[in-house]
Amino acid sequence: MCVLKTIEYGSQQYAATLKLRDKVMRKPLGKSIYDEDFSWEKDAEIVGAFDGEQLLGVGVMTNKDKDFKLEYLCVDSEIQSKGIGGTILRFILRLAKEKGGKKVYGDARVSAKAFYEREGFVASGETYLMDIAPVPHVYMKKIL
């Protein structure tokens, strides 16, 4: 069973999000998430998907006025393709809309492009590499 909860920056659950993001998004690239500064996340919306106490996935969103940026969406690699990422994303989109958001955008890995398109996002521009994750990314956005 998957239960969504907001996560407080700096909490034990927050530490679990870093561990999961490191496992899924950095270690496979030979990088460490712990080399990055996440102090900006104290002002972010952080949502976790849990089965009991086990963190299954996490989404992180920031906003500037009516534009919301999906900073991270990550599901444990051992349980991907079971609908957890979509559940987190739809929750985040609802949250952005409730807060008066007009658009949600982000840098998506090309490998996840079809996932975002199924949720109504549109890709634009050329692919690019990010310093923190040197794999092909594409800019994607959804008008709310």
Sequence and secondary structure as in RCSB ss.txt:
>XXXX:A:sequence
MCVLKTIEYGSQQYAATLKLRDKVMRKPLGKSIYDEDFSWEKDAEIVGAFDGEQLLGVGVMTNKDKDFKLEYLCV
DSEIQSKGIGGTILRFILRLAKEKGGKKVYGDARVSAKAFYEREGFVASGETYLMDIAPVPHVYMKKIL
>XXXX:A:secstr
  EEEE  TTSHHHHHHHHHHIIIIIGGGT  GGGS  GGGGGSEEEEEEETTEEEEEEEEEEETTEEEEEEEEE
 GGG SSSHHHHHHHHHHHHHHHTT SEEEEEEEGGGHHHHHHTT EEEEEEE  SSS S EEEEEEE 
